[in-house]
Amino acid sequence: MADLEKRTLGRTGMDVTVLGYGAMELRGVPRGREVSEEDAGRILNTVLDLGINYIDTSIDYGVSEERIGRHIAHRRGEYFLASKCGCLVGWEPEPGRDRGGPHVYTKENVVAGVEQSLRRMNTDYMDLLQVHMTPSRQVLEESGTIETMQELQAQGKVRFIGMSGTIPNLADHIDMGVFDAFQIPYSASQREHEDLVGAAAAAGSGTIIRGGAARGAPSGEERTAGRNPELLDVWEQAQMDELLEEGQSRMEFVIRFTQTHPGMHTNIVGTINPEHLRQNLEASLKGNLPDDVYEEAKRRLAEAGTAPA
């Protein structure tokens, strides 16, 4: 199998594969499905065996961090490791609740979170520490969050600092000029942040795309199951199936659409199924969409109401 393309993650100078792995699916119950330790170990090692070198997780993702530490810490030199801060340390969801907990951006909570994450992931450092849940610039300044992250950098516990950001605060975050990388939601049928992905890259920051596959073009079965029906409506309204090559799946098209964005550096996908991961990889290996197909896709999607905000 050919090697995955790598792109430089902005001013970090680090080369990351265009397909990354999002480890939220390893969170386990009560916030997710039950995942055995055997399955967790299998998917994490498959990620590395396939040559994917970017792994993203969070304190909020249940036992995801522990599983990374348990199953692939011995392969630490093979992957760029990103986690998040601001998640309230010690918070546990109530039984039956799958929503995330509160976030606190003070020095005490950020430091406690990083120390906990390093212990859980069995590592001395994380490559990228991202602020979670896109707080406003005012909250960051009042909490001293950036200064705390920079102190952790100086201590060697964190190499780079980033923001998991969204509208309405993302443009302000980019203007601050302090973040080495941004994690941004984006896909063919959710294009609100399309221009901001480009703005972040133009400012010299790395860009990490989330939702670039799972939220791109759901199947009819997913719509019947009540998942993302509005996204399928957009896909069908734009008659996107007409742009598919013979034998090409929607999933492949969407992954390649995301990958074709000139400001995108890595697109994180989450799964516990090695075969699904291989399918994502095979799609990515086919490279960017042809320029004419990419522009026609954006035109059709804009007419269907998915133009950038």
C-alpha positions as CSV (number, residue, x, y, z in Angstrom):
1,M,0.0,0.0,0.0
2,A,1.3,3.5,-0.9
3,D,2.3,5.9,1.9
4,L,-0.2,8.5,3.0
5,E,0.5,12.0,2.0
6,K,1.9,14.2,4.7
7,R,1.5,18.0,5.1
8,T,3.3,20.4,7.4
9,L,1.1,21.4,10.3
10,G,1.6,25.1,10.0
11,R,4.3,26.7,12.1
12,T,4.8,23.6,14.2
13,G,7.0,22.4,11.3
14,M,5.7,18.9,12.0
15,D,4.7,16.7,9.1
16,V,1.4,14.9,9.7
17,T,-0.6,12.5,7.6
18,V,-3.6,13.9,5.8
19,L,-5.7,11.3,7.6
20,G,-5.5,11.4,11.4
21,Y,-7.2,9.4,14.1
22,G,-9.8,10.8,16.5
23,A,-9.9,8.6,19.6
24,M,-13.3,9.8,21.0
25,E,-14.8,6.4,19.9
26,L,-12.6,4.8,22.6
27,R,-14.3,6.7,25.4
28,G,-16.5,3.7,26.4
29,V,-19.6,3.8,28.6
30,P,-21.5,5.8,29.8
31,R,-20.8,8.4,27.1
32,G,-20.3,6.0,24.2
33,R,-20.6,2.4,23.2
34,E,-18.9,-0.4,25.1
35,V,-15.4,-1.0,23.7
36,S,-13.3,-3.9,24.9
37,E,-9.6,-3.4,25.8
38,E,-8.8,-5.9,23.0
39,D,-10.7,-3.9,20.4
40,A,-9.1,-0.6,21.7
41,G,-5.6,-2.0,21.4
42,R,-6.4,-3.5,18.0
43,I,-7.6,-0.2,16.5
44,L,-4.8,1.9,18.0
45,N,-2.1,-0.4,16.7
46,T,-3.8,-0.6,13.3
47,V,-3.7,3.2,13.1
48,L,0.0,3.2,13.5
49,D,0.6,0.1,11.3
50,L,-1.2,1.8,8.5
51,G,1.1,4.8,8.8
52,I,-1.3,7.3,10.3
53,N,0.8,9.5,12.6
54,Y,-1.7,12.0,14.1
55,I,-3.8,11.0,17.1
56,D,-6.3,13.3,18.8
57,T,-8.0,12.7,22.2
58,S,-9.3,14.6,25.2
59,I,-9.9,14.4,29.0
60,D,-13.6,14.5,28.1
61,Y,-13.3,11.3,26.1
62,G,-13.8,8.9,29.0
63,V,-11.0,6.3,29.1
64,S,-9.6,7.2,25.7
65,E,-6.4,8.7,27.1
66,E,-5.8,5.7,29.4
67,R,-6.2,3.4,26.4
68,I,-3.7,5.3,24.4
69,G,-1.2,5.0,27.3
70,R,-2.0,1.3,27.8
71,H,-1.7,0.1,24.2
72,I,0.7,2.3,22.2
73,A,2.8,4.3,24.7
74,H,5.7,1.9,23.7
75,R,5.4,3.3,20.2
76,R,5.4,6.9,21.3
77,G,7.9,8.0,18.7
78,E,5.5,7.0,15.8
79,Y,2.7,9.5,16.4
80,F,2.0,13.2,17.0
81,L,-0.2,13.3,20.1
82,A,-2.8,15.9,20.7
83,S,-5.2,16.3,23.7
84,K,-7.2,19.2,25.2
85,C,-7.5,21.3,28.3
86,G,-10.3,23.2,30.1
87,C,-12.2,20.0,30.8
88,L,-13.1,19.9,34.5
89,V,-10.7,17.5,36.2
90,G,-12.6,14.9,38.3
91,W,-16.0,15.5,36.7
92,E,-17.9,12.3,36.0
93,P,-21.2,12.1,34.0
94,E,-24.3,11.0,35.6
95,P,-25.6,7.5,34.7
96,G,-27.5,7.8,31.4
97,R,-26.0,11.1,30.5
98,D,-23.8,11.3,27.4
99,R,-23.2,15.0,27.2
100,G,-19.8,16.6,28.1
101,G,-19.2,18.2,31.5
102,P,-18.3,21.8,32.5
103,H,-15.2,23.5,31.4
104,V,-12.9,25.7,33.5
105,Y,-9.9,27.5,32.0
106,T,-8.1,28.6,35.1
107,K,-4.4,27.9,35.7
108,E,-5.2,25.3,38.4
109,N,-7.6,23.3,36.3
110,V,-5.5,23.5,33.1
111,V,-2.3,22.3,34.9
112,A,-4.2,19.6,36.7
113,G,-5.7,18.4,33.4
114,V,-2.3,18.3,31.6
115,E,-0.7,16.4,34.5
116,Q,-3.5,13.9,34.5
117,S,-3.4,13.5,30.8
118,L,0.4,12.8,30.8
119,R,0.0,10.2,33.5
120,R,-2.9,8.6,31.6
121,M,-1.2,8.5,28.3
122,N,2.1,7.3,29.9
123,T,4.2,10.0,28.3
124,D,6.4,12.9,29.4
125,Y,4.9,15.3,26.9
126,M,2.1,15.9,24.5
127,D,2.8,17.4,21.1
128,L,-0.3,19.7,21.0
129,L,-2.5,21.0,23.8
130,Q,-5.7,22.4,22.6
131,V,-8.2,24.6,24.4
132,H,-11.5,22.7,24.4
133,M,-15.0,24.1,23.6
134,T,-13.9,27.4,22.0
135,P,-14.2,29.9,24.9
136,S,-14.2,33.6,24.1
137,R,-11.1,35.7,24.1
138,Q,-12.3,37.5,27.2
139,V,-12.6,34.2,29.1
140,L,-9.1,33.2,28.0
141,E,-7.7,36.5,29.2
142,E,-9.5,36.6,32.5
143,S,-8.4,33.0,33.2
144,G,-4.8,33.4,32.2
145,T,-5.2,30.4,30.0
146,I,-2.7,31.2,27.3
147,E,0.0,32.2,29.8
148,T,-0.6,28.8,31.6
149,M,-0.2,26.9,28.3
150,Q,3.0,28.8,27.5
151,E,4.4,27.9,31.0
152,L,3.7,24.3,30.3
153,Q,5.5,24.7,27.0
154,A,8.5,26.2,28.8
155,Q,8.5,23.1,31.1
156,G,8.6,20.8,28.1
157,K,5.3,19.2,29.0
158,V,3.6,20.6,25.9
159,R,5.3,21.3,22.5
160,F,2.6,23.4,20.8
161,I,-0.6,25.1,21.8
162,G,-3.9,25.1,19.9
163,M,-7.6,25.8,19.9
164,S,-10.5,23.5,19.2
165,G,-12.6,26.4,17.8
166,T,-15.8,27.3,16.1
167,I,-17.9,30.3,15.1
168,P,-18.5,32.8,16.6
169,N,-15.1,33.0,18.4
170,L,-12.8,31.3,15.9
171,A,-12.0,34.5,13.9
172,D,-11.0,36.2,17.1
173,H,-8.9,33.3,18.1
174,I,-7.0,33.4,14.8
175,D,-6.4,37.1,15.2
176,M,-4.9,36.6,18.6
177,G,-1.9,35.1,16.8
178,V,-0.9,32.8,19.7
179,F,-2.2,29.4,18.6
180,D,0.0,27.0,16.6
181,A,-2.9,24.9,15.4
182,F,-6.7,25.0,15.2
183,Q,-9.1,22.1,15.2
184,I,-12.2,23.1,13.1
185,P,-15.3,21.3,12.0
186,Y,-15.7,21.0,8.3
187,S,-17.1,18.8,5.6
188,A,-18.8,18.9,2.2
189,S,-22.2,19.5,3.7
190,Q,-21.2,21.6,6.7
191,R,-19.2,24.4,5.1
192,E,-19.7,27.2,7.6
193,H,-16.1,27.2,8.6
194,E,-14.6,26.8,5.1
195,D,-13.1,30.3,4.8
196,L,-11.9,30.2,8.4
197,V,-9.9,27.0,7.7
198,G,-8.2,28.9,5.0
199,A,-7.7,32.0,7.3
200,A,-6.1,29.9,10.0
201,A,-3.7,28.3,7.5
202,A,-2.9,31.7,5.9
203,A,-2.0,33.0,9.4
204,G,0.6,30.2,9.7
205,S,-1.3,27.9,12.0
206,G,-1.8,24.2,11.5
207,T,-5.4,23.0,10.7
208,I,-7.0,19.8,12.0
209,I,-10.4,19.0,10.5
210,R,-13.0,17.1,12.6
211,G,-16.2,15.8,11.2
212,G,-14.8,15.7,7.7
213,A,-16.0,12.2,7.0
214,A,-18.8,11.2,9.5
215,R,-20.6,14.5,8.9
216,G,-20.2,14.6,5.2
217,A,-22.8,12.6,3.4
218,P,-24.8,10.1,5.5
219,S,-26.3,7.1,3.8
220,G,-30.0,6.4,3.5
221,E,-29.8,3.9,6.3
222,E,-28.3,6.5,8.6
223,R,-31.2,8.8,7.8
224,T,-33.7,6.1,8.7
225,A,-31.9,5.7,12.0
226,G,-32.4,9.4,12.7
227,R,-28.7,10.4,12.2
228,N,-28.0,13.6,10.2
229,P,-31.2,13.7,8.1
230,E,-30.6,17.4,7.2
231,L,-27.2,16.6,5.8
232,L,-28.6,13.9,3.5
233,D,-31.2,16.4,2.4
234,V,-28.4,18.9,1.4
235,W,-26.5,16.1,-0.5
236,E,-29.6,15.1,-2.4
237,Q,-30.8,18.7,-3.1
238,A,-27.3,19.5,-4.6
239,Q,-27.6,16.3,-6.7
240,M,-24.1,15.4,-5.5
241,D,-24.4,11.7,-6.6
242,E,-24.1,13.0,-10.2
243,L,-20.4,13.9,-9.4
244,L,-19.5,10.5,-8.2
245,E,-17.2,8.4,-10.5
246,E,-18.3,4.9,-11.3
247,G,-17.9,2.8,-8.2
248,Q,-17.1,5.8,-6.0
249,S,-18.9,5.9,-2.6
250,R,-20.2,9.0,-0.9
251,M,-17.7,8.4,1.9
252,E,-14.8,8.4,-0.5
253,F,-16.0,11.6,-2.2
254,V,-16.4,13.4,1.1
255,I,-13.0,12.5,2.5
256,R,-11.4,13.6,-0.7
257,F,-13.5,16.8,-0.8
258,T,-12.2,17.7,2.7
259,Q,-8.7,16.7,1.8
260,T,-8.8,19.0,-1.3
261,H,-9.3,22.2,0.8
262,P,-5.9,24.0,0.2
263,G,-5.8,25.0,3.9
264,M,-6.3,21.6,5.4
265,H,-3.4,19.7,7.0
266,T,-5.0,16.6,8.6
267,N,-8.5,15.2,8.7
268,I,-9.3,13.2,11.8
269,V,-11.6,10.2,11.5
270,G,-12.9,8.1,14.4
271,T,-13.8,4.5,14.4
272,I,-13.2,1.3,16.4
273,N,-13.5,-0.9,13.2
274,P,-10.2,-1.6,11.5
275,E,-11.9,-2.2,8.2
276,H,-13.7,1.1,8.3
277,L,-10.3,2.7,9.0
278,R,-8.8,1.0,6.0
279,Q,-11.6,2.2,3.8
280,N,-11.0,5.8,4.9
281,L,-7.3,5.3,4.3
282,E,-7.9,3.9,0.8
283,A,-10.1,6.9,0.0
284,S,-7.5,9.3,1.2
285,L,-4.8,7.6,-0.8
286,K,-6.7,8.5,-4.0
287,G,-5.7,12.1,-3.4
288,N,-7.4,15.4,-4.0
289,L,-10.5,15.7,-6.2
290,P,-9.9,17.0,-9.7
291,D,-10.1,20.8,-9.7
292,D,-13.2,21.0,-11.9
293,V,-15.1,18.4,-9.8
294,Y,-14.1,20.3,-6.5
295,E,-15.3,23.6,-7.9
296,E,-18.5,22.1,-9.2
297,A,-19.2,20.4,-5.9
298,K,-18.8,23.7,-4.0
299,R,-21.1,25.5,-6.5
300,R,-23.8,22.9,-6.1
301,L,-23.5,22.8,-2.3
302,A,-23.7,26.6,-2.2
303,E,-26.9,26.6,-4.1
304,A,-28.2,24.0,-1.6
305,G,-27.5,26.4,1.2
306,T,-24.1,25.3,2.5
307,A,-21.9,28.3,1.5
308,P,-19.3,29.4,4.1
309,A,-20.6,31.7,6.8
